[in-house]
Structure formats: structure tokens, C-alpha cells
Amino acid sequence: MHQEEHEVAVLGAPQGSGPVMSTVVNIRSETVVPDHIVWSLFNTLFFNPCCLGFVAFAYSVKARDRKMVGDVTGAQSYASTAKCLNIWAVVLGLLVISAVTITVIVITTGAVVRRPY
């Protein structure tokens, strides 16, 4: 082997005399993380049994903060918790409203039947 061939084999192929240019492409994943803040605000104002609507609103705000910082995993975690709390707030709120409505109907119907005329 000649000296020049040995250098090429050890060091690799010679580089061109021009400047080496590199391009960096930042690809942002456009994952949409819903923070459920409007739903949480609605539940805070109207369906708030055991303060679930308020706690869901707090988690929604945390999810929005994490999303603004760029922490997608944290935002998804807080948003998932807010969604679960919102579902429970709606279910329990509807159950309470149904129970109160049925109780009022039963009491008023029973009162009318018992009255002697």
C-alpha cells in the first residue's frame, strides 16, 4: 500500500475545499391537548357537587399552563384528570337535580292527595 492510500483508508475520503453547510429542521408535533377549561368553568358555576367543578377548573388551568410552557406530557396528564373530574361533576350534578325534582314531585303529589276537601 502506498502512503497516500494508507492515509485515505485510515482518515477517510478527503473533504472538498468548499464550506460544509448543514441544515437543522425543527419539527414541532402539532398535538392538540384540550384543556377543557370552558367545560370546567361551566361545571364550577352550575354543577359543583363536592367542589368537583372547581377542582376540575384548577386542573384545566394547570393543563393550559403546561401547554404554554411546552410540556405536552404534563398537559395531557392534567387535561385527562380535568376531563375525568368534569364527567363526575356532570353525572353527580344531574343525579342531584333528578333526586330533588323527584322528591318535590312526590311531596307535592302526596300533599294534594292527602288534603280532604
C-alpha positions in Angstrom: 0.0 0.0 0.0 1.2 3.4 -0.8 1.4 6.1 1.8 -1.4 8.1 0.2 -3.7 5.1 0.0 -3.0 4.3 3.7 -4.0 7.8 4.7 -7.2 7.6 2.8 -8.0 4.2 4.4 -7.3 5.5 7.9 -8.6 9.0 7.7 -11.4 8.5 5.2 -12.0 10.3 1.9 -10.7 13.8 1.6 -13.2 16.6 2.1 -13.9 19.1 -0.6 -12.4 22.6 -0.3 -15.8 24.3 0.0 -17.5 25.0 3.3 -19.7 22.3 4.8 -23.2 23.5 5.3 -25.8 21.8 7.5 -29.5 22.4 7.8 -31.4 21.9 11.0 -35.1 21.3 10.7 -37.2 21.7 13.9 -40.3 19.7 13.5 -42.9 20.6 16.1 -45.5 18.0 16.7 -48.9 19.7 16.4 -50.5 17.6 19.1 -53.6 19.4 20.3 -54.1 19.0 24.0 -57.6 20.1 25.0 -57.5 21.7 28.4 -61.3 21.6 29.0 -61.3 25.0 30.7 -64.7 26.1 29.3 -66.4 22.8 30.5 -64.7 23.2 33.9 -65.9 26.8 34.2 -69.4 25.7 33.4 -69.3 22.9 35.9 -67.9 25.3 38.5 -70.8 27.6 38.1 -73.7 25.2 37.6 -72.7 21.6 38.5 -70.4 21.8 41.5 -71.2 18.8 43.8 -68.4 18.3 46.3 -66.5 21.1 44.6 -65.6 18.8 41.7 -66.2 21.6 39.2 -63.7 23.9 41.0 -61.1 21.2 41.2 -61.6 20.4 37.5 -61.1 24.1 36.8 -57.8 24.1 38.7 -56.6 21.1 36.7 -57.7 22.8 33.5 -55.6 25.9 34.3 -52.6 23.7 35.2 -53.1 21.9 31.8 -53.1 25.2 30.0 -50.0 26.4 31.8 -48.2 23.2 30.9 -49.3 23.5 27.3 -48.0 27.1 27.1 -44.6 26.0 28.6 -44.3 23.2 26.0 -44.7 20.3 28.4 -47.1 18.2 26.3 -47.0 15.1 28.6 -47.8 17.2 31.7 -50.5 19.0 29.9 -52.1 15.7 28.8 -51.9 14.4 32.3 -53.6 17.4 33.8 -56.2 17.6 31.0 -57.1 13.9 31.5 -57.6 14.5 35.2 -59.8 17.6 34.5 -61.9 15.6 32.0 -62.5 12.8 34.5 -63.5 15.3 37.2 -65.8 17.1 34.8 -67.5 13.9 33.9 -68.1 13.1 37.5 -69.3 16.6 38.2 -71.9 16.4 35.5 -73.1 12.9 36.5 -73.4 13.8 40.2 -74.9 17.2 39.4 -77.6 15.6 37.2 -78.3 12.9 39.8 -78.7 15.6 42.5 -81.1 17.6 40.2 -83.1 14.5 39.4 -83.3 13.5 43.1 -84.5 16.9 44.1 -87.0 17.0 41.2 -88.4 13.6 42.1 -88.6 14.5 45.8 -90.5 17.7 45.1 -92.9 15.9 42.7 -93.6 13.2 45.3 -94.1 15.6 48.1 -96.4 17.9 46.2 -98.4 15.0 44.8 -98.7 13.4 48.2 -99.8 16.6 49.8 -102.6 17.1 47.2 -103.9 13.6 47.7 -104.0 13.8 51.5 -105.9 17.1 51.6 -109.5 16.5 52.4 -111.9 18.8 50.6 
